[in-house]
């Protein structure tokens, strides 16, 4: 026994393993050699084998703290491996038995919360996390994690937002106000949104919208369904009075790959879409769009990239845009966002907000903003963006039949509040 302890202290692990093997053959039921073999397996990161070795002994010797601690230490690492493989059920099975054997291991409570969170059972995740006692230096960050888990466990969300833009010369092209209610279920969510838009026409521009009015309202309903851990779909429909498309429909499908990567395709149709800026041949018409999207998820950051393709009046346009989000806290809601886009059309989200943009000519955009979770119930967001696009702004002074196309700079502010309960 002394030889094993000495070789361990000197890190002569080959010799240690030989001595342990000899000891286990001579004294198969000796607790010292069982613990040393379990320690050797742990050192080799063969946690499952270590757990299996101790499994037959922890029940009969449940009062032995060395055995129970060794078992829970191996079980902790096995659970972590299952979580890395996104196998929450297997992780919970391991954690459940380990907790019954060793109820002093706090890390098991934290891993249990991770597993429930992965399964989308936020109520159980919050219960496990609440029992965990973090180190004093981590208490503030851990409180943010609890905020986030509690927030994601809520089934109802009410949000309100406003998007308003300004040209560099001070004119205001458009303002849109929205209010939405969303209900989450086990595999589905339904969101109802009312959009109200007020369009302000540039007095120096040749664009006119006689007979349609300057204010319009739109009612939109979106439904999302998750089939399994890989496949999910969305379906949206909308109808409006004026300014907005007469009606809108879109459908999308998304596939989540094992390595925190998701790809999706969305198709949409807008009847009587009316560009916010009428550029040359861009008269109102029916618009078709296709979006190809890719998302990469990590604990502290996410990247979303989209390719938007449009067909309007039998002409094709495109836009490539991307968003980067950094999550400095553990609530997984608070984030800082940077976005950029370029193409011969605005991105589809900007199109649906009826903000100005040109088709055929260059559109470029940059944005920065973020969201802050004030409490488990309330989050606030603010984003500022800059847009550069060509705009039909005036007639040629010498020949009124000729249209002079210039560019404009547009700045917008998007603010929103989200209340969850």
C-alpha positions as MATLAB code, in Angstrom:
seq = 'XXXXXXXXXXXXXXXXXXXXXXXXXXXXXXXXXXXXXXXXXXXXXXXXXXXXXXXXXXXXXXXXXXXXXXXXXXXXXXXXXXXXXXXXXXXXXXXXXXXXXXXXXXXXXXXXXXXXXXXXXXXXXXXXXXXXXXXXXXXXXXXXXXXXXXXXXXXXXXXXXXXXXXXXXXXXXXXXXXXXXXXXXXXXXXXXXXXXXXXXXXXXXXXXXXXXXXXXXXXXXXXXXXXXXXXXXXXXXXXXXXXXXXXXXXXXXXXXXXXXXXXXXXXXXXXXXXXXXXXXXXXXXXXXXXXXXXXXXXXXXXXXXXXXXXXXXXXXXXXXXXXXXXXXXXXXXXXXXXXXXXXXXXXXXXXXXXXXXXXXXXXXXXXXXXXXXXXXXXXXXXXXXXXXXXXXXXXXXXXXXXXXXXXXXXXXXXXXXXXXX';
ca = [
       0.000    0.000    0.000;
       2.824    2.376    0.861;
       4.472    1.575   -2.477;
       1.298    2.590   -4.350;
       1.012    5.870   -2.443;
       4.700    6.622   -2.981;
       4.609    5.926   -6.727;
       1.504    8.148   -7.006;
       3.239   10.979   -5.206;
       6.219   10.657   -7.556;
       3.850   10.495  -10.563;
       5.273    7.105  -11.559;
       1.868    6.059  -12.848;
       3.005    3.002  -14.829;
       4.383    1.512  -11.648;
       1.271    2.560   -9.749;
      -0.998    0.764  -12.223;
       1.047   -2.452  -11.973;
       0.864   -2.385   -8.163;
      -2.888   -1.730   -8.208;
      -3.494   -4.603  -10.639;
      -1.467   -6.975   -8.422;
      -3.292   -5.794   -5.308;
      -6.734   -6.235   -6.881;
      -5.875   -9.843   -7.858;
      -4.682  -10.710   -4.378;
      -7.329   -8.759   -2.436;
     -10.337   -8.212   -4.768;
     -12.615   -6.950   -1.969;
     -10.093   -4.652   -0.311;
     -11.461   -1.097   -0.249;
      -7.997    0.517   -0.578;
      -7.271   -1.160   -3.909;
     -10.796   -0.480   -5.205;
     -10.402    3.235   -4.488;
      -6.930    3.325   -6.018;
      -8.157    1.627   -9.195;
     -11.043    4.104   -9.388;
      -8.563    6.966   -8.940;
      -6.383    5.571  -11.735;
      -9.386    5.333  -14.076;
     -10.325    8.922  -13.208;
      -6.762   10.039  -13.944;
      -7.010    8.355  -17.358;
     -10.383   10.082  -17.949;
     -12.108    6.697  -18.132;
     -14.960    7.973  -15.973;
     -17.596    5.466  -17.067;
     -15.348    2.540  -16.119;
     -14.616    4.165  -12.756;
     -18.313    4.641  -12.095;
     -19.046    1.028  -13.095;
     -16.301   -0.236  -10.791;
     -17.695    1.610   -7.780;
     -21.344    0.991   -8.616;
     -21.419   -2.473   -6.990;
     -19.861   -1.186   -3.767;
     -21.563    2.131   -3.022;
     -24.871    0.512   -2.071;
     -23.407   -2.020    0.343;
     -20.973    0.543    1.776;
     -23.193    3.630    1.495;
     -21.762    5.107    4.673;
     -18.239    5.186    3.305;
     -17.569    8.804    2.314;
     -14.490    7.979    0.256;
     -16.434    5.562   -1.932;
     -19.460    7.816   -2.349;
     -17.275   10.840   -3.138;
     -15.286    8.858   -5.700;
     -18.488    7.591   -7.312;
     -20.088   11.061   -7.546;
     -16.857   12.547   -8.944;
     -16.862    9.988  -11.781;
     -20.614   10.408  -12.285;
     -20.135   14.180  -12.542;
     -17.702   13.761  -15.409;
     -19.875   11.153  -17.154;
     -22.841   13.559  -16.950;
     -20.715   16.326  -18.462;
     -19.823   14.055  -21.383;
     -23.506   13.269  -21.987;
     -24.339   16.979  -21.944;
     -21.618   17.670  -24.506;
     -23.340   15.080  -26.709;
     -26.710   16.843  -26.093;
     -28.022   13.698  -24.366;
     -29.856   15.306  -21.458;
     -31.885   12.206  -20.543;
     -28.808   10.040  -20.016;
     -27.166   12.840  -18.035;
     -30.203   13.110  -15.749;
     -30.196    9.346  -15.193;
     -26.549    9.419  -14.076;
     -27.050   12.517  -11.934;
     -30.149   11.109  -10.260;
     -28.348    7.995   -8.994;
     -25.258    9.972   -8.000;
     -27.365   12.409   -5.945;
     -28.950    9.515   -4.070;
     -25.492    8.195   -3.218;
     -23.775   11.518   -2.486;
     -26.065   14.454   -1.680;
     -23.149   16.734   -0.785;
     -21.815   17.186   -4.343;
     -23.019   20.652   -5.371;
     -21.779   20.290   -8.923;
     -24.387   17.592   -9.524;
     -27.121   20.170   -8.849;
     -25.578   22.551  -11.376;
     -25.306   19.814  -14.015;
     -28.879   18.758  -13.302;
     -29.976   22.333  -14.010;
     -27.992   22.245  -17.280;
     -29.710   19.028  -18.330;
     -33.225   20.267  -17.587;
     -32.448   23.522  -19.389;
     -31.272   21.556  -22.426;
     -34.579   19.666  -22.418;
     -36.531   22.919  -22.246;
     -37.877   22.109  -18.767;
     -37.060   25.507  -17.321;
     -39.171   25.099  -14.188;
     -37.154   22.038  -13.106;
     -33.921   23.737  -14.217;
     -34.698   26.730  -12.008;
     -35.432   24.431   -9.055;
     -32.054   22.677   -9.428;
     -30.111   25.880  -10.006;
     -31.739   27.470   -6.945;
     -30.314   24.738   -4.680;
     -26.789   25.235   -6.029;
     -24.500   27.440   -3.929;
     -21.962   29.225   -6.153;
     -18.675   30.633   -4.989;
     -18.883   34.187   -3.667;
     -17.079   35.662   -6.682;
     -19.660   34.146   -9.032;
     -22.861   35.082   -7.164;
     -23.676   38.106   -9.328;
     -23.187   36.236  -12.622;
     -25.111   33.260  -11.273;
     -28.059   35.500  -10.436;
     -28.170   36.518  -14.109;
     -28.318   32.832  -15.087;
     -31.321   32.376  -12.788;
     -32.945   35.444  -14.396;
     -32.569   33.887  -17.824;
     -33.859   30.444  -16.866;
     -36.847   31.958  -15.097;
     -37.567   34.154  -18.125;
     -37.418   31.260  -20.597;
     -39.860   29.346  -18.404;
     -42.582   31.943  -18.912;
     -45.270   31.051  -21.450;
     -46.531   34.529  -22.340;
     -44.799   37.548  -23.857;
     -46.108   41.027  -24.632;
     -43.858   43.370  -26.574;
     -44.046   46.879  -27.992;
     -41.575   48.559  -30.335;
     -41.085   51.610  -32.476;
     -38.871   52.090  -35.530;
     -38.309   55.597  -36.811;
     -35.942   56.858  -39.508;
     -34.385   60.147  -40.493;
     -32.671   61.201  -43.699;
     -29.409   63.075  -43.386;
     -31.242   66.247  -44.433;
     -33.661   65.923  -41.523;
     -36.735   64.589  -43.337;
     -38.524   61.674  -41.700;
     -39.581   58.990  -44.189;
     -41.461   56.535  -42.030;
     -42.393   55.463  -38.516;
     -43.790   52.083  -37.588;
     -45.209   51.092  -34.208;
     -45.844   47.463  -33.307;
     -47.449   45.545  -30.472;
     -47.335   41.747  -30.168;
     -48.511   38.926  -27.929;
     -46.831   35.524  -27.997;
     -47.823   32.262  -26.353;
     -45.371   29.384  -25.948;
     -46.413   25.772  -25.667;
     -44.394   22.560  -25.426;
     -43.658   22.305  -29.158;
     -45.412   25.367  -30.565;
     -45.622   29.109  -30.294;
     -48.151   31.564  -31.723;
     -47.485   35.292  -32.102;
     -50.071   37.933  -33.023;
     -48.731   41.325  -34.107;
     -50.346   44.636  -34.988;
     -48.203   47.018  -37.068;
     -49.180   50.648  -37.621;
     -47.161   52.672  -40.102;
     -47.085   56.381  -40.835;
     -45.364   57.385  -44.061;
     -43.961   60.900  -44.416;
     -43.257   61.858  -48.017;
     -40.206   63.871  -48.931;
     -41.391   67.233  -50.252;
     -38.387   67.405  -52.584;
     -39.014   63.965  -54.023;
     -41.062   63.040  -57.064;
     -42.652   60.072  -55.288;
     -46.417   60.268  -54.770;
     -48.966   57.920  -53.334;
     -52.219   59.584  -54.190;
     -55.320   57.871  -52.945;
     -53.644   55.451  -50.554;
     -53.264   57.715  -47.516;
     -50.273   58.103  -45.247;
     -51.253   55.623  -42.508;
     -51.786   51.894  -42.645;
     -52.339   48.977  -40.277;
     -51.388   45.330  -40.564;
     -52.435   42.276  -38.561;
     -49.936   39.417  -38.614;
     -50.030   35.919  -37.111;
     -46.978   33.629  -36.911;
     -46.936   29.994  -35.840;
     -43.826   27.970  -35.086;
     -43.662   24.226  -34.503;
     -40.787   21.998  -33.357;
     -41.027   18.419  -34.607;
     -37.949   17.103  -32.796;
     -34.495   18.258  -31.747;
     -33.499   18.636  -35.399;
     -36.492   19.941  -37.392;
     -38.677   23.012  -36.876;
     -40.959   25.098  -39.085;
     -42.592   28.521  -39.181;
     -45.721   29.794  -40.931;
     -46.861   33.417  -41.101;
     -49.806   35.264  -42.640;
     -50.772   38.938  -42.585;
     -53.469   41.251  -43.939;
     -53.552   45.036  -44.053;
     -55.455   48.149  -45.014;
     -53.126   50.441  -46.940;
     -49.371   51.110  -47.304;
     -48.579   47.512  -46.284;
     -48.972   44.657  -48.778;
     -52.627   43.647  -49.123;
     -51.682   40.303  -47.686;
     -48.550   38.385  -46.899;
     -47.685   34.709  -46.491;
     -44.442   32.965  -45.621;
     -43.253   29.514  -44.603;
     -39.884   28.207  -43.499;
     -38.115   25.051  -42.380;
     -34.982   24.760  -40.234;
     -32.589   21.931  -39.458;
     -30.299   21.940  -36.404;
     -27.019   20.086  -36.789;
     -25.283   18.428  -33.806;
     -22.479   21.004  -33.528;
     -24.679   24.020  -32.617;
     -25.246   24.951  -36.237;
     -28.601   25.549  -37.913;
     -29.620   26.087  -41.520;
     -32.988   27.180  -42.836;
     -34.950   28.168  -45.902;
     -37.918   30.559  -45.931;
     -40.179   31.501  -48.839;
     -42.594   34.416  -48.877;
     -45.169   36.237  -50.989;
     -46.416   39.818  -50.654;
     -49.414   40.921  -52.697;
     -49.417   44.553  -53.859;
     -46.114   45.336  -52.230;
     -45.445   49.063  -52.514;
     -41.758   50.092  -52.176;
     -41.198   52.817  -49.622;
     -39.205   54.643  -52.277;
     -40.391   54.402  -55.906;
     -37.229   54.093  -57.972;
     -37.497   54.257  -61.752;
     -39.322   51.048  -62.755;
     -40.086   49.924  -59.191;
     -43.852   50.273  -59.263;
     -45.975   48.409  -56.794;
     -46.526   44.759  -57.560;
     -46.422   41.252  -56.183;
     -43.181   40.309  -54.493;
     -41.720   36.821  -54.001;
     -38.785   36.240  -51.711;
     -36.468   33.418  -50.717;
     -34.220   33.489  -47.639;
     -31.378   31.059  -46.988;
     -30.085   31.340  -43.440;
     -27.302   29.903  -41.352;
     -26.853   30.238  -37.594;
     -23.907   29.321  -35.397;
     -24.563   29.119  -31.642;
     -22.046   29.215  -28.821;
     -22.386   29.958  -25.107;
     -21.187   33.560  -25.380;
     -21.851   34.478  -29.014;
     -24.019   33.788  -32.036;
     -23.682   34.572  -35.728;
     -26.626   34.709  -38.106;
     -26.089   35.120  -41.868;
     -28.865   35.429  -44.464;
     -29.094   35.542  -48.222;
     -32.321   37.268  -49.280;
     -33.481   36.955  -52.895;
     -36.467   38.918  -54.250;
     -38.502   38.952  -57.429;
     -40.484   42.160  -57.990;
     -42.044   43.064  -61.326;
     -40.183   40.140  -62.915;
     -36.832   41.553  -61.798;
     -34.456   39.772  -59.404;
     -32.723   41.429  -56.466;
     -30.656   40.175  -53.541;
     -29.223   41.137  -50.169;
     -26.603   39.480  -47.970;
     -26.747   40.404  -44.300;
     -25.254   39.161  -41.066;
     -25.610   39.731  -37.333;
     -23.113   39.046  -34.577;
     -24.369   38.877  -30.996;
     -22.153   38.743  -27.929;
     -23.661   37.651  -24.600;
     -21.589   39.141  -21.757;
     -23.825   37.700  -19.012;
     -25.288   34.277  -18.359;
     -28.960   35.185  -18.762;
     -28.662   34.439  -22.533;
     -30.845   37.445  -23.336;
     -28.615   40.432  -22.584;
     -26.374   40.961  -25.588;
     -24.500   43.425  -27.772;
     -25.282   43.230  -31.478;
     -23.455   44.359  -34.614;
     -25.022   43.958  -38.061;
     -24.091   44.643  -41.677;
     -25.720   44.082  -45.056;
     -25.249   44.832  -48.742;
     -27.130   44.110  -51.945;
     -29.413   45.387  -54.695;
     -32.384   45.373  -52.304;
     -32.944   45.965  -48.585;
     -32.959   42.936  -46.285;
     -36.356   41.310  -45.872;
     -36.911   42.475  -42.269;
     -36.361   46.072  -43.386;
     -38.724   45.530  -46.303;
     -41.473   44.351  -43.957;
     -40.975   47.415  -41.770;
     -41.657   49.585  -44.880;
     -38.519   51.620  -44.394;
     -36.936   53.235  -47.489;
     -34.528   51.378  -49.707;
     -33.896   51.011  -53.406;
     -34.173   48.088  -55.759;
     -31.686   47.664  -58.632;
     -29.131   49.949  -56.991;
     -26.767   49.526  -54.051;
     -28.116   49.147  -50.529;
     -25.652   49.014  -47.641;
     -26.319   49.050  -43.919;
     -24.502   49.010  -40.596;
     -26.083   48.679  -37.180;
     -25.160   48.425  -33.522;
     -27.342   47.861  -30.500;
     -28.314   45.402  -27.852;
     -30.794   44.106  -25.320;
     -30.605   44.262  -21.530;
     -32.635   42.019  -19.227;
     -33.727   44.279  -16.390;
     -35.485   41.473  -14.506;
     -36.870   38.018  -15.318;
     -40.013   39.785  -16.561;
     -38.670   42.825  -18.421;
     -36.102   43.313  -21.188;
     -35.250   46.542  -23.019;
     -33.652   46.878  -26.440;
     -32.204   49.687  -28.533;
     -30.554   49.557  -31.965;
     -29.183   52.362  -34.146;
     -28.578   51.773  -37.866;
     -27.133   53.588  -40.857;
     -28.385   52.865  -44.384;
     -26.955   53.998  -47.694;
     -29.072   53.623  -50.827;
     -29.872   55.263  -54.140;
     -32.995   57.363  -54.230;
     -35.042   59.135  -56.904;
     -35.120   62.584  -55.407;
     -35.641   65.149  -58.154;
     -36.224   65.898  -61.831;
     -33.508   67.299  -64.020;
     -33.824   71.126  -63.917;
     -33.137   71.496  -67.664;
     -35.116   68.498  -68.904;
     -38.116   67.511  -66.695;
     -38.475   64.228  -68.579;
     -35.159   62.989  -67.215;
     -34.977   61.581  -63.700;
     -31.827   62.218  -61.722;
     -31.009   59.396  -59.320;
     -28.966   60.318  -56.278;
     -28.133   58.515  -53.057;
     -29.409   59.212  -49.574;
     -28.210   58.373  -46.103;
     -30.836   57.117  -43.689;
     -30.491   56.759  -39.929;
     -32.972   54.852  -37.825;
     -33.591   54.018  -34.198;
     -35.346   50.831  -33.153;
     -36.492   50.614  -29.529;
     -38.511   47.887  -27.879;
     -39.689   46.555  -24.537;
     -40.570   42.935  -23.783;
     -42.667   41.832  -20.827;
     -42.736   38.095  -20.040;
     -44.974   36.318  -17.584;
];
